[in-house]
Amino acid sequence: EGGVTFSLRAYPVAVAPAAYEHHRAASFLIDYTEPVIQALAAPVEQRYGKQPSPAELEQFVYDYIVNKNSAHGFDVASMVARSRAGDCTEHAVLLTALLRMYGYPARTVTGLFVSLEEPVLAYGHAWAEYYADDGWMGLDGTRISHRVGAQHVPLSVVEDESIAYSLGLVGSLQMLAIERVIVE
């Protein structure tokens, strides 16, 4: 009743809405002004120079989070920088924080990752997006597929980055029910 069916052949790159000022700002969740995140500038710049590209920041986050596990909730960026641990959500918020720290408008996205290996599986996932001339472009710090593409199905953007951010996350998945995934 009232379900939605869609086909996704490529990752949707939306030019509108454009990036807003809050996509550059520090927040409770994306707290890149914290000293622990600011300290990451030294290893980032030693490796990539003064203005790393979004892809280089994606690689840095993948390498930096050494304890890849799902024991964490949806930690704020400074906690991730301290622990160097987490799953896709921690990769996404740290990557969003580093993108903003280097001046790229960025946001965190939640959705599904559809694995095309047998058996085909879909599971909850999070990644970052940054705004470029061509619109919002996805980056996946977990490097599941080495690029964000049709396997990444966005369901929501984390808009509320305040102390109550976790309440918005629950609401975005509340109405989701997947009956089947058809892979052609």
Number of C-alpha atoms within 10 A of each C-alpha: 3 4 8 8 6 5 9 11 10 12 15 17 14 12 14 8 8 14 18 11 8 14 22 21 17 16 18 15 25 29 25 28 16 14 11 16 20 16 13 15 17 12 12 19 12 9 12 14 12 12 12 18 14 21 15 14 22 27 18 20 26 18 13 19 22 12 13 16 12 13 10 13 11 22 21 22 28 24 19 22 25 11 13 18 20 23 21 22 27 31 32 30 32 34 31 34 32 28 27 23 21 17 13 20 23 30 28 27 24 23 19 18 22 18 16 12 7 6 7 11 13 18 10 16 21 29 30 29 25 22 21 14 8 9 17 22 21 25 26 26 32 25 16 12 12 12 17 22 19 15 19 27 22 19 16 16 18 19 14 15 19 12 11 11 16 16 10 17 17 10 11 15 14 9 8 11 9 9 5 8 11 6 9 5
